[in-house]
Amino acid sequence: MPTRDQFSDEALFNALMASTADSIYFKDPECRYVRASKKMATDLGYEDPAGIIGKTDVDLFGLEFGLETRRDEIRVMETDRSLIGTIESVLLPGGRHTWALTTKLPMHDKDGNVIGLMGITREINEIRQVEMALQHLATHDSLTDLPNRYLMIDRLTQLLARARGSNVPFALLFMDIDGFKAINDARGHEFGDVLLKTVAQRLTKNVRHGDTVARMGGDEFVVVLDMVSQLREADAVARHIGLALAKAITVQRHRVHVTASIGIAFFPDNGADADTLLKSADYAMYLAKRDGGNRYVICPAGEPVPGVVAARH
């Protein structure tokens, strides 16, 4: 029959520290470890929690992370206020990266004075992965995995804010595939989807590092060219895109040749906000398609852009 000693506070505490799936630890006022759970020791590569005692987060996790946690812990002890549910990105020894949810609580002596703190850290890798997957789905096109309209507008807005401050121009390319509707209707949607994914791959391979390629929907794509100092830089990208798309694409054992109509708008000549720039590039693309397609057109500077562009297919 179990004895009272087997259920003493000390025995129960030791059992908890040895078997809990969370990292539990206690620190002194200098943020040095005075006790740690078996789980924490194992994660840090120690056979026994005693190897952690006396160390700080700087010793265990490096200077940047260690100083950050020290600031938080000093604040917890100085203010006597808990820090609940902080999400941390932790690099463990051996290069394993983990996401954790951490709570830190001030510890008191019998007179109520703060003498240290207790921390409880739980890995949330699966939850974090689901969150990141959902965020990716919300900001990327499900077919091509390119940034979608929402993410493209966000990046364009950030670029506009930077460009206004530095007065550095940039360009926006609006393009669609010539005759895509006819191909899609003749070959079927599965054929069209494979064609769109191939086009997306060729676009990303033929722009500069730092540029953004996004799918707006259907067969429409936008390329945001960061820091275009000269007109010929945008010309060069448009030409590269045209040449890349001109190479035959094999889909379901059928060879297909596609071309694109591309409209180019510049900040600030064709607009100083995202909506105006998109409309300007869209209008220039309409002009390219009206003139037969398979070409690019630069939006005329200083001309009013129609609010609605006619159907292009």
C-alpha positions in Angstrom: 0.0 0.0 0.0 1.4 3.5 -0.9 2.9 5.4 2.0 2.3 9.0 2.9 5.8 9.8 1.8 5.1 8.6 -1.7 2.4 11.2 -1.9 4.3 14.1 -0.2 4.5 17.4 -1.9 8.2 16.8 -2.8 7.5 13.4 -4.3 4.6 14.7 -6.4 6.7 17.6 -7.5 9.6 15.4 -8.5 7.2 13.1 -10.4 5.8 16.1 -12.3 9.2 17.4 -13.2 10.3 14.0 -14.4 7.3 13.1 -16.6 5.6 16.3 -17.8 5.5 16.9 -21.6 6.1 20.6 -21.0 9.4 22.4 -20.2 9.0 23.7 -16.6 11.8 25.7 -15.0 12.5 28.0 -12.1 15.0 30.9 -12.1 16.6 33.1 -9.5 16.6 36.9 -9.6 19.6 36.9 -11.9 17.7 34.7 -14.4 19.8 31.7 -13.7 18.1 28.2 -13.7 17.7 26.7 -10.3 15.4 23.8 -11.4 14.3 22.3 -14.7 12.1 19.5 -15.9 13.4 16.4 -17.6 11.7 17.4 -20.8 13.6 20.7 -21.0 16.9 19.0 -20.3 16.3 16.4 -23.0 15.4 19.1 -25.6 18.6 20.9 -24.8 20.8 17.8 -25.1 21.4 17.1 -21.4 21.0 13.7 -19.9 20.1 15.2 -16.5 18.4 18.5 -15.6 21.3 19.2 -13.2 23.4 20.2 -16.3 21.2 23.2 -16.7 21.4 24.5 -13.2 23.3 27.8 -12.9 23.1 28.6 -16.6 21.2 31.4 -18.3 19.3 31.6 -21.6 22.4 33.3 -23.1 24.4 30.2 -22.2 21.8 27.8 -23.6 20.2 29.7 -26.6 22.7 32.4 -27.6 23.0 36.1 -27.0 20.0 37.5 -29.0 17.4 35.2 -27.6 19.0 35.2 -24.1 18.9 39.0 -23.8 15.3 39.1 -25.0 14.1 36.6 -22.5 16.1 38.2 -19.7 14.4 41.6 -20.4 11.0 39.9 -20.1 11.9 38.0 -16.9 13.4 41.1 -15.2 10.1 42.9 -16.0 8.1 40.0 -14.6 10.0 40.1 -11.3 10.3 43.9 -11.0 6.6 44.4 -11.7 5.3 41.3 -9.9 3.1 40.6 -13.0 2.9 37.4 -15.0 3.7 37.1 -18.7 1.0 34.9 -20.1 1.1 33.0 -23.5 4.1 34.5 -25.2 4.8 32.8 -28.6 8.5 32.2 -29.0 10.6 31.0 -31.9 13.4 28.9 -30.4 16.5 27.4 -32.1 17.6 24.3 -30.1 21.1 22.8 -30.1 21.6 20.7 -33.2 19.7 23.2 -35.4 16.2 22.1 -34.6 13.7 25.0 -34.7 10.6 24.9 -32.5 7.7 27.2 -31.8 6.6 27.4 -28.1 4.0 29.1 -26.0 5.5 30.3 -22.8 4.1 31.6 -19.5 6.2 33.2 -16.8 5.0 33.7 -13.2 6.7 35.5 -10.4 7.6 33.4 -7.3 7.2 34.7 -3.8 8.6 33.9 -0.4 6.3 33.5 2.7 6.3 37.3 3.1 5.2 38.0 -0.4 8.5 39.2 -1.8 9.5 38.2 -5.3 12.4 35.8 -5.2 12.4 34.5 -8.8 10.1 33.1 -11.4 8.6 29.9 -12.8 8.3 29.3 -16.5 6.1 26.8 -18.4 6.9 26.3 -22.1 4.8 24.1 -24.4 5.7 23.2 -28.0 3.1 24.4 -30.4 4.7 23.3 -33.7 1.6 21.5 -35.1 -0.6 24.5 -34.2 1.8 26.9 -35.7 2.2 24.9 -38.8 -1.6 24.9 -39.3 -1.7 28.7 -38.7 1.1 29.2 -41.2 -0.7 26.9 -43.7 -3.9 28.9 -43.4 -2.1 32.2 -43.7 -0.4 30.8 -46.9 -3.8 29.8 -48.3 -5.2 33.2 -47.6 -2.3 35.0 -49.4 -1.4 32.7 -52.3 -3.2 31.4 -55.3 -4.3 27.8 -54.8 -3.4 26.7 -58.4 0.0 28.3 -59.0 1.1 29.0 -55.4 1.9 32.6 -56.5 1.0 35.5 -54.3 -2.7 36.3 -54.9 -4.3 39.7 -55.4 -4.4 40.4 -51.6 -0.7 39.8 -51.0 0.3 41.6 -54.2 -1.7 44.7 -53.1 0.0 44.5 -49.7 3.5 44.3 -51.2 2.6 47.1 -53.7 1.4 49.3 -50.9 4.7 48.8 -49.0 6.7 49.5 -52.1 4.7 52.7 -52.7 5.4 53.9 -49.2 9.1 53.3 -49.7 9.1 54.8 -53.2 7.4 58.0 -52.0 10.0 58.5 -49.4 13.0 57.8 -51.6 11.6 59.0 -54.9 12.8 55.8 -56.6 10.6 54.8 -59.5 9.3 51.3 -60.1 7.2 49.5 -62.7 4.1 47.3 -62.8 3.4 44.8 -65.5 -0.1 43.6 -66.1 -0.4 40.6 -68.5 -2.7 37.9 -69.7 -2.3 35.0 -72.1 -3.5 35.6 -75.7 -6.4 33.3 -76.7 -6.4 31.4 -73.4 -10.2 31.1 -73.3 -10.2 29.4 -76.7 -7.5 27.0 -75.5 -9.3 26.3 -72.3 -12.7 25.7 -74.0 -11.1 23.4 -76.6 -8.8 21.4 -74.4 -10.7 21.5 -71.1 -10.0 23.1 -67.7 -7.5 20.5 -66.5 -5.4 21.3 -69.6 -5.8 25.0 -68.9 -4.8 24.6 -65.3 -1.5 22.8 -66.2 -0.8 25.5 -68.8 -1.4 28.3 -66.2 1.0 26.6 -63.7 3.7 26.3 -66.4 3.3 30.0 -67.3 3.5 30.9 -63.6 6.8 28.9 -63.3 8.3 30.6 -66.4 7.3 34.0 -65.1 9.0 33.5 -61.7 12.2 32.3 -63.5 12.4 35.3 -65.7 12.1 38.2 -63.3 14.7 39.7 -61.1 15.3 38.8 -57.5 13.1 40.9 -55.3 10.3 41.3 -57.9 6.9 40.0 -57.2 4.9 37.8 -59.6 1.2 37.4 -58.7 -1.8 35.8 -60.2 -4.9 38.0 -60.3 -7.2 35.3 -61.4 -8.0 33.5 -64.6 -5.1 34.0 -67.0 -4.1 37.4 -65.6 -0.8 38.0 -63.9 0.9 41.0 -62.4 4.7 41.5 -62.0 5.9 44.3 -59.7 9.4 45.4 -60.6 11.1 46.9 -57.6 13.5 49.9 -58.2 13.4 50.3 -61.9 15.7 53.3 -62.5 15.4 53.3 -66.3 12.8 52.5 -68.9 14.9 49.8 -70.5 14.9 47.7 -67.4 11.2 47.2 -67.6 11.6 46.6 -71.4 14.1 43.9 -70.7 11.9 42.1 -68.2 8.9 42.2 -70.6 11.1 40.9 -73.5 12.4 38.0 -71.3 8.9 37.1 -70.3 7.8 37.1 -74.0 10.7 34.9 -75.0 10.1 32.5 -72.1 6.5 32.1 -73.0 7.3 31.6 -76.7 9.0 28.3 -76.0 6.6 25.4 -76.6 4.7 24.0 -73.6 3.9 20.3 -73.6 0.6 19.5 -71.8 -1.0 16.0 -71.9 1.4 15.2 -74.9 0.2 18.2 -76.8 2.6 21.0 -77.7 1.2 24.4 -77.3 2.7 27.8 -78.1 1.3 30.8 -76.1 1.9 34.5 -76.3 1.0 37.3 -73.9 -0.2 40.8 -74.0 1.7 43.0 -71.4 0.9 46.5 -70.2 3.5 48.5 -68.3 2.9 51.3 -65.9 5.5 53.4 -64.0 5.5 55.1 -60.6 5.0 58.0 -60.4 4.4 58.8 -64.1 1.2 56.6 -64.4 0.0 56.8 -60.9 0.9 57.4 -57.2 -1.4 54.8 -55.6 -2.0 51.1 -56.1 -5.4 51.4 -57.7 -4.3 53.9 -60.3 -1.2 52.0 -61.2 -3.1 48.8 -61.7 -5.7 50.6 -63.9 -2.9 52.1 -65.9 -1.1 48.8 -66.5 -4.4 47.1 -67.2 -5.2 49.8 -69.8 -1.8 49.4 -71.5 -2.4 45.7 -71.6 -5.7 46.4 -73.3 -3.9 48.5 -75.9 -1.4 45.6 -76.5 -4.2 43.1 -77.0 -6.2 45.5 -79.2 -3.1 45.8 -81.5 -3.0 42.1 -82.0 -1.4 40.8 -78.8 2.0 39.2 -78.4 3.5 42.5 -77.5 4.0 44.9 -74.6 2.8 48.5 -74.4 3.9 51.2 -72.0 1.0 53.2 -70.6 1.1 56.8 -72.0 2.1 59.3 -69.4 -0.3 62.1 -68.7 -3.3 60.6 -70.5 -6.5 59.8 -68.6 -7.0 56.1 -68.1 -10.5 54.8 -68.7 -12.1 53.6 -65.5 -13.4 50.4 -67.2 -11.3 48.5 -69.7 -13.2 46.6 -72.4 -13.3 42.8 -72.5 -10.0 41.5 -73.8 -10.7 37.9 -74.8 
